[in-house]
Amino acid sequence: MSALSDNAEALVLNYLMTTGSTTRPTAWFLALFTSATTDAGGGNEISGNNYTRQAVTFAAATSPGGTTTSTNGQTFAAIGGNWGTVTHVAVMDASASGNMIWHGAIAVNRIVNDGDTMIFAVGEIDLTLG
């Protein structure tokens, strides 16, 4: 993913370019969407049928390149109904509600029906500045 949300862009600019204090996130969660997300947020996040955002952690950034990679895997399981076609993901700063930090389309859209599991392996979530 290479798109920072508007919220995250403001966080970065305030941290790097002002002397004021800013509160950075201390936990991150992967969210699934069935429609496009934007820097302002939006998109249709999945709900119901056992859907919950999954905790995600990241390695220290590489330099040059400004890339970090997930250090844990995430498993999403649809139980009791279909989720539809997952097209986008986002990193959020809370397990529910909260703020979008990063967002982007997944490489291959995936239809998730009742009983299906969608897995992101360790290292599969890449965040890049650039």
DSSP file (Angstrom, degrees, kcal/mol; ACC not computed):
  #  RESIDUE AA STRUCTURE BP1 BP2  ACC     N-H-->O    O-->H-N    N-H-->O    O-->H-N    TCO  KAPPA ALPHA  PHI   PSI    X-CA   Y-CA   Z-CA
    1    1 A M              0   0    0      0, 0.0   127,-2.2     0, 0.0   103,-0.1   0.000 360.0 360.0 360.0 138.3    0.0    0.0    0.0
    2    2 A S        +     0   0    0    101,-0.3     2,-0.7   125,-0.2   128,-0.2   0.347 360.0  99.0-126.4   6.9    1.3    3.4   -0.8
    3    3 A A  E     -A  103   0A   0    100,-1.0   100,-1.9   126,-0.1     2,-0.3  -0.860  52.8-158.4-106.7 114.7   -1.5    5.7    0.0
    4    4 A L  E     -A  102   0A   0     -2,-0.7    98,-0.2    98,-0.2    97,-0.1  -0.613  24.3-118.4 -79.0 145.6   -1.5    7.6    3.3
    5    5 A S     >  -     0   0    0     96,-2.7     4,-2.5    -2,-0.3    35,-0.2  -0.372  26.2-107.7 -75.0 163.9   -4.9    8.9    4.5
    6    6 A D  H  > S+     0   0    0     33,-3.6     4,-2.1     1,-0.2     5,-0.2   0.899 122.6  54.7 -57.1 -40.9   -5.5   12.6    5.0
    7    7 A N  H  > S+     0   0    0     32,-0.5     4,-1.9    93,-0.2    -1,-0.2   0.920 109.6  45.3 -59.5 -46.3   -5.3   11.9    8.8
    8    8 A A  H  > S+     0   0    0     92,-0.4     4,-2.6    93,-0.2    -1,-0.2   0.871 109.0  55.9 -68.6 -37.3   -1.9   10.2    8.5
    9    9 A E  H  X S+     0   0    0     -4,-2.5     4,-2.5     1,-0.2    -1,-0.2   0.918 108.9  47.4 -60.5 -42.8   -0.5   12.9    6.2
   10   10 A A  H  X S+     0   0    0     -4,-2.1     4,-2.7     2,-0.2     5,-0.2   0.897 110.7  52.7 -64.4 -40.5   -1.4   15.6    8.8
   11   11 A L  H  X S+     0   0    0     -4,-1.9     4,-2.3     2,-0.2    -2,-0.2   0.936 111.4  45.9 -59.1 -48.1    0.1   13.5   11.6
   12   12 A V  H  X S+     0   0    0     -4,-2.6     4,-2.8     2,-0.2     5,-0.3   0.934 114.3  47.0 -62.3 -48.4    3.4   13.2    9.6
   13   13 A L  H  X S+     0   0    0     -4,-2.5     4,-2.8     1,-0.2     5,-0.3   0.915 113.1  48.5 -63.1 -42.9    3.6   16.8    8.8
   14   14 A N  H  X S+     0   0    0     -4,-2.7     4,-1.0    -5,-0.2    -1,-0.2   0.898 114.7  46.4 -63.6 -39.0    2.8   17.9   12.3
   15   15 A Y  H  < S+     0   0    0     -4,-2.3    -2,-0.2    -5,-0.2    -1,-0.2   0.927 123.5  31.7 -68.0 -45.7    5.4   15.5   13.7
   16   16 A L  H  < S+     0   0    0     -4,-2.8    -2,-0.2    -5,-0.2    -3,-0.2   0.804 127.0  34.8 -84.3 -30.7    8.2   16.5   11.2
   17   17 A M  H  < S+     0   0    0     -4,-2.8     2,-0.3    -5,-0.3    -3,-0.2   0.401 109.4  51.9-115.8   2.8    7.5   20.1   10.5
   18   18 A T     <  -     0   0    0     -4,-1.0     0, 0.0    -5,-0.3     0, 0.0  -0.879  66.9-133.2-131.5 167.9    6.2   21.7   13.7
   19   19 A T  S    S+     0   0    0     -2,-0.3    -4,-0.1     2,-0.1    -5,-0.1   0.446  75.0 106.8 -97.9  -1.6    7.3   21.9   17.3
   20   20 A G  S    S-     0   0    0     -6,-0.2     2,-0.2     1,-0.1    -2,-0.2  -0.275  76.6-104.5 -70.5 162.0    3.8   21.0   18.6
   21   21 A S        -     0   0    0      2,-0.0     2,-0.3    -2,-0.0    -1,-0.1  -0.593  34.0-170.1 -87.6 151.9    3.1   17.6   20.1
   22   22 A T        -     0   0    0     -2,-0.2     2,-0.7    -7,-0.1   -11,-0.0  -0.989  20.7-127.9-138.7 147.6    1.2   15.0   18.2
   23   23 A T        -     0   0    0     -2,-0.3    -8,-0.0     0, 0.0   -12,-0.0  -0.860  25.3-157.9-100.5 118.0   -0.2   11.7   19.4
   24   24 A R        -     0   0    0     -2,-0.7    -2,-0.0     1,-0.1     0, 0.0  -0.606  27.8 -94.1 -93.0 155.4    0.8    8.8   17.2
   25   25 A P        -     0   0    0      0, 0.0    -1,-0.1     0, 0.0     3,-0.1  -0.290  27.4-167.4 -62.7 150.9   -1.1    5.5   17.0
   26   26 A T  S    S+     0   0    0     67,-0.3     2,-0.3     1,-0.2    67,-0.0   0.385  72.2  36.2-119.4  -1.8    0.1    2.7   19.3
   27   27 A A        -     0   0    0     66,-0.2     2,-0.4     2,-0.0    -1,-0.2  -0.986  66.3-156.8-148.8 151.0   -1.9   -0.2   17.7
   28   28 A W        -     0   0    0     28,-0.4    28,-2.4    -2,-0.3     2,-0.4  -0.976   4.9-168.0-135.1 144.6   -2.8   -1.0   14.1
   29   29 A F  E     -CB  55  92A   0     63,-2.3    63,-3.2    -2,-0.4     2,-0.5  -0.995  20.1-129.3-136.5 137.4   -5.5   -3.2   12.7
   30   30 A L  E     -CB  54  91A   0     24,-3.6    24,-1.8    -2,-0.4     2,-0.3  -0.742  27.1-167.8 -87.5 129.8   -6.1   -4.5    9.1
   31   31 A A  E     - B   0  90A   0     59,-2.9    59,-1.9    -2,-0.5     2,-0.4  -0.900  11.2-139.2-118.5 147.5   -9.6   -3.8    7.7
   32   32 A L  E     - B   0  89A   0     -2,-0.3    14,-2.0    57,-0.2     2,-0.3  -0.849  17.8-167.9-108.6 142.5  -11.2   -5.3    4.6
   33   33 A F  E     -DB  45  88A   0     55,-2.7    54,-2.5    -2,-0.4    55,-1.6  -0.944  25.0-156.4-131.4 149.8  -13.3   -3.3    2.1
   34   34 A T  S    S+     0   0    0     10,-2.6     2,-0.3    -2,-0.3    51,-0.2   0.280  84.8  37.5-105.4   7.8  -15.7   -4.2   -0.7
   35   35 A S  S    S-     0   0    0      9,-0.3     9,-0.2    53,-0.1    53,-0.1  -0.965 101.9 -68.5-150.4 165.8  -15.2   -0.8   -2.5
   36   36 A A        -     0   0    0     -2,-0.3     2,-0.2     7,-0.1     7,-0.2  -0.212  41.6-147.4 -61.2 139.7  -12.5    1.7   -3.0
   37   37 A T        -     0   0    0      6,-0.1     2,-0.3    52,-0.1     5,-0.2  -0.627  12.8-156.6 -95.8 162.3  -11.0    3.7   -0.1
   38   38 A T  B >   -F   41   0B   0      3,-2.9     3,-1.7    -2,-0.2   -32,-0.1  -0.848  35.6 -98.8-132.6 171.5   -9.8    7.2   -0.5
   39   39 A D  T 3  S+     0   0    0     -2,-0.3   -33,-3.6     1,-0.3   -32,-0.5   0.813 125.4  54.4 -59.4 -29.1   -7.3    9.5    1.4
   40   40 A A  T 3  S-     0   0    0      1,-0.2     2,-0.5   -35,-0.2    -1,-0.3   0.521 120.1-110.3 -82.0  -5.7  -10.4   11.0    3.1
   41   41 A G  B <   +F   38   0B   0     -3,-1.7    -3,-2.9    58,-0.1    -1,-0.2  -0.957  66.0 125.8 115.5-131.1  -11.6    7.6    4.3
   42   42 A G        +     0   0    0     -2,-0.5    -5,-0.1    -5,-0.2    -7,-0.1  -0.176  16.5 121.3  71.8-163.2  -14.7    6.0    2.8
   43   43 A G  S    S-     0   0    0     -7,-0.2     2,-0.8    -6,-0.1    -7,-0.1  -0.046  72.6 -82.4  82.3 165.4  -15.0    2.7    1.2
   44   44 A N        -     0   0    0     -9,-0.2   -10,-2.6    -2,-0.0    -9,-0.3  -0.847  44.6-156.4-108.3  95.8  -17.4    0.0    2.3
   45   45 A E  B     -D   33   0A   0     -2,-0.8   -12,-0.3   -12,-0.2    44,-0.0  -0.485  27.0-105.6 -71.8 140.8  -15.8   -1.9    5.2
   46   46 A I        -     0   0    0    -14,-2.0     2,-0.3    -2,-0.2   -14,-0.1  -0.300  43.0-178.5 -61.4 146.7  -17.2   -5.4    5.7
   47   47 A S        +     0   0    0     36,-0.1     5,-0.1    -3,-0.1    -3,-0.0  -0.988  37.8  14.9-145.9 154.7  -19.5   -5.9    8.7
   48   48 A G  S >  S+     0   0    0      3,-0.3     3,-1.3    -2,-0.3    31,-0.1  -0.039  77.1  83.7  77.3 177.5  -21.3   -8.8   10.2
   49   49 A N  T 3  S-     0   0    0      1,-0.3    30,-2.0    31,-0.1    32,-0.2   0.873 126.3 -52.4  53.0  45.8  -20.8  -12.5    9.7
   50   50 A N  T 3  S+     0   0    0      1,-0.2    27,-0.3    28,-0.2     2,-0.3   0.579  92.7 156.6  72.9  13.5  -18.0  -12.8   12.2
   51   51 A Y    <   +     0   0    0     -3,-1.3    -3,-0.3    28,-0.1     2,-0.3  -0.557   6.9 158.9 -73.9 130.0  -15.9   -9.9   10.7
   52   52 A T        -     0   0    0     -2,-0.3    25,-0.1    -5,-0.1    44,-0.1  -0.982  44.7-105.0-143.5 143.1  -13.5   -8.2   13.0
   53   53 A R        -     0   0    0     42,-0.6     2,-0.4    -2,-0.3   -22,-0.2  -0.348  38.5-132.1 -60.8 147.9  -10.4   -6.2   12.1
   54   54 A Q  E     -C   30   0A   0    -24,-1.8   -24,-3.6    20,-0.0    -1,-0.1  -0.889  17.2-110.6-111.2 136.0   -7.2   -8.1   12.8
   55   55 A A  E     -C   29   0A   0     -2,-0.4     2,-0.4   -26,-0.3   -26,-0.3  -0.328  36.5-170.5 -61.1 140.6   -4.2   -6.7   14.6
   56   56 A V        -     0   0    0    -28,-2.4   -28,-0.4    18,-0.1     2,-0.3  -0.998   7.0-166.1-136.2 140.3   -1.1   -6.0   12.5
   57   57 A T        -     0   0    0     -2,-0.4    14,-2.4    15,-0.1    15,-0.6  -0.868   9.9-147.0-122.9 158.7    2.4   -5.2   13.5
   58   58 A F  B     -G   70   0C   0     -2,-0.3    12,-0.2    12,-0.3     3,-0.1  -0.926  11.0-121.5-132.1 151.0    5.3   -3.8   11.3
   59   59 A A        -     0   0    0     10,-2.3     3,-0.1    -2,-0.3    12,-0.0  -0.328  51.3 -76.9 -77.6 165.3    9.1   -4.1   11.1
   60   60 A A        -     0   0    0      1,-0.1     9,-0.2     8,-0.1    -1,-0.2  -0.357  62.3 -95.6 -60.1 146.0   11.4   -1.1   11.3
   61   61 A A        -     0   0    0      7,-0.1     2,-0.2    -3,-0.1     7,-0.2  -0.309  34.5-126.3 -67.0 146.8   11.4    0.9    8.1
   62   62 A T  B  >> -H   67   0D   0      5,-2.7     4,-1.1    -3,-0.1     5,-0.6  -0.611  28.2-117.4 -88.5 154.4   14.1    0.2    5.5
   63   63 A S  T  45S+     0   0    0     -2,-0.2     2,-0.2     2,-0.2     0, 0.0  -0.988  87.9  29.7-142.9 134.4   16.2    3.1    4.2
   64   64 A P  T  45S+     0   0    0      0, 0.0     3,-0.1     0, 0.0    -1,-0.1   0.625 125.1  38.0 -75.4 168.3   16.5    4.1    1.4
   65   65 A G  T  45S-     0   0    0     -2,-0.2    64,-0.3     1,-0.1    -2,-0.2  -0.027  92.4-124.2 119.9 -30.4   13.1    3.3    0.1
   66   66 A G  T  <5 +     0   0    0     -4,-1.1    63,-2.7     1,-0.2     2,-0.4   0.943  57.1 147.2  57.5  53.5   10.8    4.0    3.1
   67   67 A T  E   < -HI  62 128D   0     -5,-0.6    -5,-2.7    61,-0.2     2,-0.3  -0.952  26.3-176.8-123.7 141.8    9.2    0.6    3.2
   68   68 A T  E     - I   0 127D   0     59,-2.3    59,-2.8    -2,-0.4     2,-0.3  -0.961  11.2-153.1-130.6 153.4    7.9   -1.5    6.2
   69   69 A T  E     - I   0 126D   0     -2,-0.3   -10,-2.3    57,-0.2    57,-0.2  -0.941  27.4 -97.0-129.5 146.6    6.5   -5.0    6.1
   70   70 A S  B     -G   58   0C   0     55,-2.2    53,-1.0    -2,-0.3   -12,-0.3  -0.321  24.0-162.1 -62.6 141.2    4.0   -6.8    8.4
   71   71 A T  S    S+     0   0    0    -14,-2.4     2,-0.3    51,-0.2   -13,-0.2   0.346  71.6  44.2-108.0   3.5    5.6   -9.0   11.0
   72   72 A N  S    S-     0   0    0    -15,-0.6    51,-0.3    49,-0.2     2,-0.2  -0.954  80.5-115.8-140.3 162.0    2.5  -11.1   11.8
   73   73 A G        -     0   0    0     -2,-0.3     2,-0.4    49,-0.1    48,-0.2  -0.597  19.3-144.9 -95.8 159.9   -0.2  -12.8    9.8
   74   74 A Q  E     -J  120   0E   0     46,-2.4    46,-2.8    -2,-0.2     2,-0.5  -0.987   8.5-165.7-126.8 135.7   -3.9  -12.0    9.8
   75   75 A T  E     -J  119   0E   0     -2,-0.4     2,-0.4    44,-0.2    44,-0.2  -0.981   3.2-173.0-124.3 122.1   -6.7  -14.5    9.4
   76   76 A F  E     -J  118   0E   0     42,-2.9    42,-3.0    -2,-0.5     2,-0.5  -0.949   5.6-167.5-112.4 131.5  -10.3  -13.4    8.6
   77   77 A A  E     -J  117   0E   0     -2,-0.4     2,-0.6   -27,-0.3    40,-0.2  -0.977  14.0-145.1-126.1 123.2  -13.1  -16.0    8.6
   78   78 A A        +     0   0    0     38,-2.4    37,-3.1    -2,-0.5     2,-0.4  -0.754  26.7 174.7 -83.9 119.6  -16.6  -15.4    7.2
   79   79 A I        +     0   0    0    -30,-2.0   -28,-0.1    -2,-0.6    35,-0.1  -0.982  60.6  10.6-131.8 121.5  -19.1  -17.3    9.4
   80   80 A G  S    S+     0   0    0     -2,-0.4     2,-0.3   -31,-0.1   -31,-0.1   0.450 124.1   7.3  96.7   1.4  -22.8  -17.1    9.0
   81   81 A G  S    S-     0   0    0    -32,-0.2    34,-0.3   -33,-0.1     2,-0.2  -0.950  84.0 -71.8 169.9 173.7  -22.9  -15.3    5.7
   82   82 A N        -     0   0    0     -2,-0.3    31,-0.2    31,-0.2    -3,-0.1  -0.589  19.9-161.4 -89.1 148.5  -21.1  -13.9    2.7
   83   83 A W        -     0   0    0     29,-2.9     2,-0.2     1,-0.3    30,-0.2   0.623  36.5-137.6 -98.0 -19.4  -18.8  -10.9    2.7
   84   84 A G  E     - E   0 112A   0     28,-1.3    28,-3.0     2,-0.1     2,-0.7  -0.636  52.0 -19.7  93.6-157.0  -18.9  -10.2   -1.0
   85   85 A T  E     - E   0 111A   0     26,-0.2     2,-0.5    -2,-0.2    26,-0.3  -0.812  59.3-146.0 -96.8 115.2  -15.8   -9.3   -3.1
   86   86 A V  E     + E   0 110A   0     24,-3.3    24,-2.1    -2,-0.7   -52,-0.3  -0.678  31.6 158.2 -79.3 124.7  -12.9   -7.8   -1.1
   87   87 A T  E     +     0   0A   0    -54,-2.5    19,-2.4    -2,-0.5     2,-0.3   0.621  56.2  29.4-119.8 -24.8  -11.2   -5.2   -3.2
   88   88 A H  E     -BE  33 105A   0    -55,-1.6   -55,-2.7    17,-0.3     2,-0.3  -0.938  55.2-159.9-140.3 157.3   -9.3   -3.0   -0.8
   89   89 A V  E     -BE  32 104A   0     15,-2.6    15,-2.0    -2,-0.3     2,-0.3  -0.919   7.8-167.6-131.5 161.4   -7.6   -3.0    2.6
   90   90 A A  E     -BE  31 103A   0    -59,-1.9   -59,-2.9    -2,-0.3     2,-0.6  -0.994  22.6-128.9-146.7 150.4   -6.7   -0.4    5.1
   91   91 A V  E     -BE  30 102A   0     11,-1.9    10,-3.4    -2,-0.3    11,-1.2  -0.909  34.6-170.8 -97.3 123.7   -4.6   -0.1    8.2
   92   92 A M  E     -BE  29 100A   0    -63,-3.2   -63,-2.3    -2,-0.6     8,-0.2  -0.715  29.4-131.8-112.8 162.1   -6.6    1.5   11.0
   93   93 A D  S    S+     0   0    0      6,-2.0     2,-0.3    -2,-0.2   -67,-0.3   0.282  87.8  41.2 -98.9  11.9   -5.6    2.8   14.4
   94   94 A A  S    S-     0   0    0      3,-0.3   -65,-0.1     5,-0.2    -2,-0.1  -0.987  78.2-120.9-152.4 156.9   -8.4    1.0   16.3
   95   95 A S  S    S+     0   0    0     -2,-0.3   -42,-0.6     1,-0.2     2,-0.3   0.693 105.7  17.1 -73.9 -17.9  -10.2   -2.3   16.3
   96   96 A A  S    S-     0   0    0    -44,-0.1    -1,-0.2    -3,-0.0   -44,-0.0  -0.977 129.8 -15.8-149.0 148.2  -13.5   -0.5   15.7
   97   97 A S  S    S+     0   0    0     -2,-0.3    -3,-0.3    -3,-0.1    -4,-0.1  -0.351  86.6 117.4  54.7-131.4  -14.1    3.0   14.4
   98   98 A G        -     0   0    0     -5,-0.1     2,-0.4    -6,-0.1    -1,-0.1  -0.259  69.3 -48.8  74.1-161.9  -10.9    5.0   14.8
   99   99 A N        -     0   0    0    -58,-0.0    -6,-2.0   -92,-0.0     2,-0.3  -0.883  42.8-121.2-118.0 143.1   -8.8    6.5   11.9
  100  100 A M  E     + E   0  92A   0     -2,-0.4   -92,-0.4    -8,-0.2    -8,-0.2  -0.655  29.1 174.5 -77.6 136.0   -7.6    5.2    8.6
  101  101 A I  E     +     0   0A   0    -10,-3.4   -96,-2.7     1,-0.5     2,-0.3   0.803  65.2   5.8-106.4 -54.7   -3.8    5.4    8.4
  102  102 A W  E     +AE   4  91A   0    -11,-1.2   -11,-1.9   -98,-0.2    -1,-0.5  -0.894  66.7 176.6-127.3 156.6   -2.9    3.6    5.1
  103  103 A H  E     +AE   3  90A   0   -100,-1.9  -100,-1.0    -2,-0.3  -101,-0.3  -0.990   8.3 141.3-156.9 159.8   -5.2    2.2    2.3
  104  104 A G  E     - E   0  89A   0    -15,-2.0   -15,-2.6    -2,-0.3     2,-0.2  -0.944  46.8 -77.6 175.6 167.9   -5.0    0.6   -1.0
  105  105 A A  E     - E   0  88A   0     -2,-0.3   -17,-0.3   -17,-0.2     2,-0.2  -0.488  45.5-118.9 -76.9 149.0   -6.3   -2.0   -3.5
  106  106 A I  E     -     0   0A   0    -19,-2.4     3,-0.2    -2,-0.2    -1,-0.1  -0.544  25.1-113.9 -83.6 159.2   -5.4   -5.7   -3.0
  107  107 A A  E    S+     0   0A   0      1,-0.2     2,-0.4    -2,-0.2    -1,-0.1   0.887 101.7  19.3 -62.2 -41.2   -3.5   -7.3   -5.9
  108  108 A V  E    S-     0   0A   0    -22,-0.0    -1,-0.2     2,-0.0   -22,-0.1  -0.984  85.7-121.5-134.8 121.9   -6.3   -9.7   -6.7
  109  109 A N  E     -     0   0A   0     -2,-0.4     2,-0.4    -3,-0.2   -22,-0.2  -0.267  30.4-153.1 -58.2 147.7  -10.0   -9.2   -5.7
  110  110 A R  E     - E   0  86A   0    -24,-2.1   -24,-3.3     2,-0.0     2,-0.5  -0.980  11.7-142.7-134.8 123.8  -11.3  -12.1   -3.6
  111  111 A I  E     - E   0  85A   0     -2,-0.4     2,-0.6   -26,-0.3   -26,-0.2  -0.717  20.4-162.7 -79.3 125.5  -14.9  -13.3   -3.2
  112  112 A V  E     + E   0  84A   0    -28,-3.0   -29,-2.9    -2,-0.5   -28,-1.3  -0.938  12.3 178.4-117.4 111.2  -15.4  -14.3    0.4
  113  113 A N    >   -     0   0    0     -2,-0.6     3,-2.7   -31,-0.2   -35,-0.3  -0.561  45.9 -60.8-104.2 170.2  -18.4  -16.6    1.1
  114  114 A D  T 3  S+     0   0    0      1,-0.3   -35,-0.2    -2,-0.2    -1,-0.2  -0.258 126.9  18.1 -50.9 127.0  -19.7  -18.2    4.2
  115  115 A G  T 3  S+     0   0    0    -37,-3.1    -1,-0.3     1,-0.3     2,-0.1   0.271  97.0 125.6  91.4 -10.7  -17.1  -20.6    5.6
  116  116 A D    <   -     0   0    0     -3,-2.7   -38,-2.4   -38,-0.1     2,-0.4  -0.451  47.2-149.4 -79.5 154.8  -14.2  -19.0    3.6
  117  117 A T  E     -J   77   0E   0    -40,-0.2     2,-0.5    -2,-0.1   -40,-0.2  -0.986   2.9-157.9-124.6 135.6  -11.0  -17.7    5.2
  118  118 A M  E     -J   76   0E   0    -42,-3.0   -42,-2.9    -2,-0.4     2,-0.4  -0.967  17.7-170.5-114.4 121.5   -8.9  -14.9    3.9
  119  119 A I  E     -J   75   0E   0     -2,-0.5     2,-0.5   -44,-0.2   -44,-0.2  -0.919  18.4-164.1-119.8 135.9   -5.3  -15.0    5.1
  120  120 A F  E     -J   74   0E   0    -46,-2.8   -46,-2.4    -2,-0.4     3,-0.1  -0.983  25.8-142.1-113.1 117.7   -2.5  -12.4    4.8
  121  121 A A    >   -     0   0    0     -2,-0.5     3,-2.3   -48,-0.2     4,-0.4  -0.261  35.2 -74.7 -75.6 163.2    0.8  -14.1    5.5
  122  122 A V  T 3  S+     0   0    0      1,-0.3   -51,-0.2   -51,-0.1    -1,-0.2  -0.351 123.7  18.3 -52.6 132.1    3.7  -12.5    7.5
  123  123 A G  T 3  S+     0   0    0    -53,-1.0    -1,-0.3   -51,-0.3   -52,-0.1   0.431  93.4 109.3  83.7  -1.1    5.3   -9.9    5.2
  124  124 A E    <   +     0   0    0     -3,-2.3     2,-0.8     1,-0.1    -2,-0.1   0.725  62.7  71.1 -82.4 -21.2    2.3   -9.7    2.8
  125  125 A I        -     0   0    0     -4,-0.4   -55,-2.2    -5,-0.1     2,-0.4  -0.864  67.2-178.0 -98.7 111.3    1.3   -6.2    3.9
  126  126 A D  E     -I   69   0D   0     -2,-0.8     2,-0.5   -57,-0.2   -57,-0.2  -0.921  11.0-164.3-111.5 132.6    3.9   -3.7    2.6
  127  127 A L  E     -I   68   0D   0    -59,-2.8   -59,-2.3    -2,-0.4     2,-0.4  -0.975  13.1-175.3-117.0 129.9    3.7    0.1    3.3
  128  128 A T  E     -I   67   0D   0   -127,-2.2     2,-0.4    -2,-0.5   -61,-0.2  -0.983  18.2-156.7-131.9 133.2    5.8    2.4    1.2
  129  129 A L              0   0    0    -63,-2.7  -126,-0.1    -2,-0.4  -127,-0.0  -0.850 360.0 360.0 -96.1 140.6    6.5    6.1    1.2
  130  130 A G              0   0    0     -2,-0.4    -1,-0.1  -128,-0.2   -64,-0.0   0.489 360.0 360.0 160.7 360.0    7.6    7.5   -2.0
